[in-house]
């Protein structure tokens, strides 16, 4: 302000870090206000953990059901947010022209994707805290290296985010909605989340073990249930999926 009642505007974009934080906060609020997203990311994993831990439905061997189920449900929570939820939300944003308009704003496109990733990470932290509290209440007794758990979750998030963005950026929104929910259901059954992979035929198991949900579930289970130091094979599978998904999304994603 140069004089009383006189203002000197300073046009220009806000600092990049502030723009990313503001967009990430907006993305997180939108996600948490969406009832369908909350059903997918919070309610379903919570119900699965509570139901199958208290009712003797799935044969988990000599281990307590909650010790087997908790790592798998944590993996499911990551998949539901980073893959299914993000794919559907981004697909419809692309269809309605939201991404095109945001891409023309001062916020760079890579920063928009960074903000979406930050929103996914915030949501996952809330999911993991909630599921961990419930699991402890059900008698869960975890073991192992916390750093290995964090590394598995980060690589799992990267893998599922890449695949979700690839689907959202290449398919129509309706096709993304159907495909993302179908993949969620198929991987829930065949990814080692609820049903142990040992229950499947050997030929099928050798293929299922290469899926990112199976690698994340088994890796978390090896650490949290069996006390393994670092599940390198599962980390390698997740790293490969992350590189493949993120690379393909960066190459083929269409903004309109």
Secondary structure as UniProt FT lines:
FT   TURN            4..5
FT   HELIX           16..33
FT   HELIX           35..38
FT   HELIX           39..43
FT   HELIX           44..54
FT   TURN            61..62
FT   HELIX           65..79
FT   HELIX           80..85
FT   HELIX           86..95
FT   TURN            96..97
FT   HELIX           98..103
FT   HELIX           109..137
FT   TURN            138..139
FT   HELIX           146..170
FT   HELIX           173..190
FT   HELIX           197..199
FT   HELIX           202..208
FT   TURN            209..210
FT   HELIX           212..224
FT   TURN            225..226
FT   HELIX           232..252
//
